């Protein structure tokens, strides 16, 4: 029997939420996490096609949203103090969609280090948004 695609099951991002230190980051509108394996080509005797050896895995992402607070930016900015340690933290992400309960889940993004300190800026007549790229060391469902 042929199954038809069900458009109601497509994930609606409007229900996604991000958390830091147990606080809902209500201003976050976008979260993207990328895991990129990096392979090295390995020539193999007697074959025209080389093998591939996994060498490392790069993990990066971006958190974006409306500028409503300096709390997270100020925490990230502690790295500007030469006497402070690196700012390494965790983010929690909630995936949810009332039309597709199978997609519901919490994920812990571990070892997050932000690659940009949000600065200041605005444009008259426009909502101010910020985008903060980050690297991380792993993630796990919670």
C-alpha positions in Angstrom: 0.0 0.0 0.0 1.3 3.4 -0.9 1.6 6.0 1.8 0.8 9.6 1.1 3.0 12.4 2.5 1.4 14.1 5.5 2.1 17.9 5.5 0.9 18.2 9.1 4.0 16.1 10.3 6.5 18.6 8.9 8.3 20.2 11.9 7.1 23.7 12.6 10.0 25.7 14.1 7.7 28.1 15.9 7.6 25.8 18.9 11.4 25.4 19.3 12.9 26.9 22.4 16.5 27.5 23.6 17.7 27.7 27.2 20.8 29.0 29.0 21.5 28.5 32.7 17.9 27.2 33.0 16.4 30.4 31.6 14.3 30.4 28.5 16.0 32.6 25.9 12.7 34.1 24.8 14.4 36.3 22.2 16.0 33.4 20.3 14.3 32.8 17.0 16.8 30.6 15.3 19.1 27.8 16.4 21.2 25.8 14.0 23.6 23.0 14.9 26.0 21.5 12.4 28.1 18.4 12.7 30.7 18.1 9.9 32.8 14.9 9.6 36.2 15.5 7.9 37.7 12.6 5.9 41.1 12.1 4.4 41.4 10.2 1.2 43.4 6.9 1.5 44.8 5.4 -1.7 44.2 1.6 -1.7 46.2 -0.9 -3.8 44.3 -2.5 -6.7 41.5 0.0 -6.6 40.7 3.1 -8.6 38.5 4.5 -5.9 40.2 5.6 -2.7 39.0 4.8 0.8 38.0 7.5 3.2 39.4 7.8 6.8 37.5 9.8 9.3 40.0 12.3 10.8 38.0 14.7 12.9 34.5 16.0 13.5 33.8 19.7 13.5 30.8 20.9 15.5 29.5 24.5 15.1 26.3 26.3 15.2 24.5 29.7 15.3 22.0 31.2 17.7 20.0 34.2 16.5 17.3 36.3 17.8 16.0 39.7 18.8 18.2 42.0 20.9 16.3 42.4 24.2 19.1 41.9 26.8 22.8 42.1 27.3 22.9 39.3 29.9 24.3 36.6 27.6 26.5 39.1 25.7 28.0 40.2 29.0 28.8 36.6 30.0 30.4 36.0 26.6 32.4 39.2 27.0 34.1 38.0 30.2 36.8 36.5 27.9 38.0 40.1 27.3 39.4 40.1 30.8 42.9 38.6 30.6 42.5 37.2 34.2 39.2 35.4 33.4 39.0 31.8 32.1 37.4 30.9 28.8 33.6 31.1 28.8 32.5 27.6 28.2 28.8 26.8 28.7 25.9 24.6 27.7 22.7 25.3 25.8 19.5 23.4 26.0 17.2 23.1 23.0 13.6 22.0 23.0 12.1 20.6 19.8 8.3 20.5 19.8 5.4 20.6 17.4 1.8 19.8 18.6 1.1 18.2 15.2 4.0 15.8 15.4 4.7 14.4 18.9 7.4 12.2 17.5 9.6 15.3 17.1 9.4 16.3 20.7 12.7 16.2 22.6 15.3 18.1 24.6 18.9 18.3 23.5 21.9 19.4 25.6 24.6 21.1 23.5 27.8 20.7 25.5 31.1 22.7 25.6 29.7 25.7 23.8 32.2 28.5 23.1 30.9 31.6 21.3 32.9 32.9 18.4 31.6 36.4 18.5 30.7 38.9 21.2 27.5 40.7 20.3 28.3 44.4 20.0 25.9 47.3 19.6 24.1 48.7 16.6 20.7 49.6 15.2 18.9 50.8 12.2 16.0 53.2 12.5 12.7 51.6 11.6 14.0 48.0 12.0 13.9 45.4 14.7 17.4 44.8 16.0 18.6 41.2 15.7 21.8 39.5 16.5 23.5 36.3 15.3 26.1 34.6 17.5 28.2 31.7 15.9 29.6 29.1 18.3 31.6 25.8 18.4 30.7 22.9 20.7 32.1 19.6 21.7 29.0 17.4 21.7 25.3 17.0 22.2 23.0 14.5 23.6 19.2 13.9 24.0 18.0 14.6 27.5 
